[in-house]
């Protein structure tokens, strides 16, 4: 199962998250997308049920594009990280992600990703 991360290039939260995710295992591939357009193109071209998609959302306009993207795709492996504003949280909930976190909750994100990877390995009979 592949990890896919979307975040702006200068996102401190995303840099910390990327380092945190690399601690889980060297095995999962971490594809990092810096532009929303390339991220969306990749998601459209690949089956999302084979990926854990993590998006760090810092701009309201990103939610519009993501809403249309994940309304037609399987968002069961979507993890969103956004700022702690009422409007951002409300928009994030509309996408029905697997997990919703704030930038200060990276250890929780790590734990969720670890459980998702373990579940995938058990389901597919893979060894850890």
C-alpha positions, 0 to 999 in steps of 0.5 A, spaced: 500 500 500 502 506 497 502 513 501 501 519 497 502 526 500 499 532 498 502 539 501 504 546 499 512 546 498 513 550 504 508 547 509 512 546 515 506 541 517 507 537 511 515 536 512 514 534 519 509 529 517 513 526 511 519 525 516 514 522 521 511 517 516 518 515 514 519 512 521 513 507 520 517 503 515 521 504 509 517 499 505 511 504 503 512 508 498 511 516 499 509 520 493 509 527 495 505 532 491 506 539 491 501 542 486 494 540 487 493 539 479 498 534 479 495 530 485 489 530 482 491 528 476 495 522 480 489 520 484 484 520 477 489 515 474 490 510 479 485 506 484 485 510 490 483 503 494 490 501 493 493 508 497 493 511 503 492 519 501 494 524 506 492 531 504 495 537 508 490 543 506 492 550 508 487 553 503 480 554 502 480 553 495 483 546 495 477 543 498 473 545 492 477 541 488 478 535 493 470 535 494 469 534 486 475 529 486 473 524 492 465 525 491 467 520 485 472 516 488 473 512 494 475 516 500 476 510 505 483 511 505 483 519 505 486 522 511 486 530 512 490 535 516 488 542 516 488 548 520 483 548 526 478 553 524 471 552 524 470 553 516 476 548 515 473 543 519 466 543 516 469 543 509 473 537 511 468 533 514 464 534 508 469 529 504 468 524 509 475 522 510 478 516 514 481 521 519 481 528 520 487 531 524 490 538 525 497 540 524 499 538 531 496 531 531 502 528 527 503 522 532 495 520 531 496 521 524 502 516 524 498 511 529 492 511 524 497 510 518 500 504 522 494 501 523 491 502 516 498 498 513 497 493 518 490 491 516 492 491 509 498 486 510 493 482 514 488 482 509 492 481 503 496 475 507 503 479 507 508 479 512 510 485 516 
